[in-house]
Amino acid sequence: ALRVRPAGRGIRKAADDPELPERWLLAEWPADEPEPIQFWLSSLPSGMPLATLVRLVKLRWRIEHDYREMKQALGLAHFEGRTWNGWHHHVTLVSAAHAFCTLQRLARDPKDPAQA
């Protein structure tokens, strides 16, 4: 992880100030790889501990997994109604079902919630 200042003509033209603020640049570089395999640019504060940065960056995958589960297994994408109340009711029930499934997984293995 390094503190960097993003650059690029398009970015600088869009910015009010030609000097862009510093950001975190995180790279995932496994020991068996010749170069980094993933990069992240983050606006989190400069005093953030490395372990916290990594945890927050990796949290994205958990969110994507949960969203995919809600769409495919719990029917989030199956709503075909036309009213706000109907959509709201559908999303609420899918969210409740997802919370129930998550709690069931955590009850089976409370020691490792990241694997749930």
C-alpha positions as semicolon CSV with decimal commas, in nm:
position;residue;x (nm);y (nm);z (nm)
1;A;0,000;0,000;0,000
2;L;0,129;0,344;-0,096
3;R;-0,001;0,698;-0,081
4;V;-0,014;0,833;-0,438
5;R;-0,150;1,135;-0,620
6;P;-0,361;1,032;-0,924
7;A;-0,257;1,184;-1,257
8;G;-0,396;1,215;-1,606
9;R;-0,510;1,494;-1,835
10;G;-0,877;1,396;-1,822
11;I;-0,876;1,386;-1,443
12;R;-0,698;1,719;-1,410
13;K;-0,933;1,895;-1,656
14;A;-1,235;1,772;-1,458
15;A;-1,089;1,882;-1,122
16;D;-1,128;2,231;-0,978
17;D;-0,776;2,221;-0,839
18;P;-0,489;2,102;-1,065
19;E;-0,335;1,932;-0,761
20;L;-0,540;1,620;-0,689
21;P;-0,559;1,483;-0,333
22;E;-0,350;1,185;-0,225
23;R;-0,513;0,843;-0,232
24;W;-0,423;0,494;-0,119
25;L;-0,296;0,262;-0,392
26;L;-0,326;-0,099;-0,282
27;A;-0,184;-0,387;-0,482
28;E;-0,238;-0,759;-0,432
29;W;0,089;-0,934;-0,516
30;P;0,097;-1,305;-0,427
31;A;0,442;-1,448;-0,358
32;D;0,418;-1,692;-0,650
33;E;0,328;-1,425;-0,909
34;P;0,583;-1,219;-1,106
35;E;0,374;-0,900;-1,073
36;P;0,068;-0,768;-0,888
37;I;-0,264;-0,922;-0,993
38;Q;-0,508;-0,657;-0,865
39;F;-0,501;-0,287;-0,779
40;W;-0,734;-0,061;-0,579
41;L;-0,741;0,315;-0,542
42;S;-0,900;0,435;-0,219
43;S;-0,989;0,772;-0,063
44;L;-0,976;0,638;0,294
45;P;-0,783;0,855;0,545
46;S;-0,402;0,846;0,540
47;G;-0,374;0,717;0,898
48;M;-0,575;0,402;0,825
49;P;-0,396;0,080;0,933
50;L;-0,299;-0,155;0,651
51;A;-0,506;-0,443;0,794
52;T;-0,818;-0,223;0,791
53;L;-0,751;-0,109;0,434
54;V;-0,720;-0,468;0,315
55;R;-1,032;-0,579;0,502
56;L;-1,239;-0,297;0,352
57;V;-1,108;-0,359;0,001
58;K;-1,187;-0,730;0,024
59;L;-1,535;-0,654;0,164
60;R;-1,640;-0,568;-0,191
61;W;-1,634;-0,938;-0,282
62;R;-1,862;-1,023;0,010
63;I;-2,110;-0,759;-0,105
64;E;-2,103;-0,886;-0,463
65;H;-2,155;-1,244;-0,342
66;D;-2,452;-1,140;-0,127
67;Y;-2,610;-0,944;-0,414
68;R;-2,567;-1,240;-0,652
69;E;-2,723;-1,471;-0,393
70;M;-3,016;-1,234;-0,346
71;K;-3,075;-1,217;-0,723
72;Q;-3,031;-1,583;-0,810
73;A;-3,127;-1,786;-0,504
74;L;-3,373;-1,557;-0,328
75;G;-3,555;-1,401;-0,625
76;L;-3,458;-1,034;-0,608
77;A;-3,463;-1,012;-0,990
78;H;-3,800;-1,188;-1,023
79;F;-4,021;-0,888;-0,948
80;E;-4,243;-0,797;-1,244
81;G;-4,492;-0,563;-1,081
82;R;-4,548;-0,198;-1,156
83;T;-4,614;-0,036;-0,819
84;W;-4,378;0,113;-0,565
85;N;-4,554;-0,070;-0,282
86;G;-4,523;-0,404;-0,462
87;W;-4,153;-0,351;-0,534
88;H;-4,089;-0,236;-0,177
89;H;-4,270;-0,541;-0,038
90;H;-4,071;-0,775;-0,265
91;V;-3,733;-0,623;-0,176
92;T;-3,819;-0,628;0,195
93;L;-3,904;-0,999;0,186
94;V;-3,590;-1,084;-0,013
95;S;-3,379;-0,886;0,237
96;A;-3,541;-1,067;0,530
97;A;-3,478;-1,404;0,363
98;H;-3,114;-1,308;0,303
99;A;-3,073;-1,205;0,668
100;F;-3,221;-1,537;0,780
101;C;-2,986;-1,737;0,552
102;T;-2,686;-1,538;0,674
103;L;-2,776;-1,596;1,039
104;Q;-2,818;-1,968;0,972
105;R;-2,470;-1,985;0,817
106;L;-2,317;-1,791;1,106
107;A;-2,486;-2,019;1,360
108;R;-2,318;-2,321;1,197
109;D;-1,965;-2,171;1,214
110;P;-1,951;-1,865;1,443
111;K;-1,569;-1,871;1,450
112;D;-1,524;-1,767;1,087
113;P;-1,792;-1,521;0,964
114;A;-1,582;-1,432;0,658
115;Q;-1,648;-1,780;0,515
116;A;-2,026;-1,750;0,555
